[in-house]
Amino acid sequence: MAYTKTKRPYKKEYEKQKERGEHPNRMERQRARRKIDKTKGKSYRKGKDVSHNKALSKGGSNKDGVKLEAPSKNRSRNGQKKKAIRRKA
């Protein structure tokens, strides 16, 4: 939503985010990005997304491991695991 006549209510948005339970996952993502930036440097991560090996929405955490991926690959998955291809015998 574009706020052209009023200021954007950042504080209200933040409170709503905490009510919906999005806050802990957001903080996990932020910690993962900062850890990679600290060890490898910001330029190493440039243009990439930090992807969790087990999606946060599926109960994963930073302890499960993270990796760098192209944004299109990371966002297209939507937390779905790859399914095995069945072949007819």
MOBEL-V936644 format. One record per backbone hydrogen bond with DSSP energy under -0.5 kcal/mol. NH is the residue of the N-H (numbers start at 1). CO is the residue of the C=O. Records with the same first field share a line. If there is no record, write none. Layout:
NH->CO + CO
//
This chain:
4->2
10->8
13->9
14->10
15->11
16->12
17->13
18->14
19->15
20->16
21->17 + 18
22->17
23->17
26->22
27->23
28->24
29->25
30->26
31->27
32->28
33->29
34->30
35->31
36->32
37->33
38->34
39->35
40->36
41->36 + 37
44->41
45->41 + 42
46->42
48->45
49->69
51->49 + 67
53->65
55->53
58->55
59->56
60->55
64->61
65->62
67->51
69->49
71->47
74->70
75->71
76->72
77->73
78->74
80->77
86->84
//
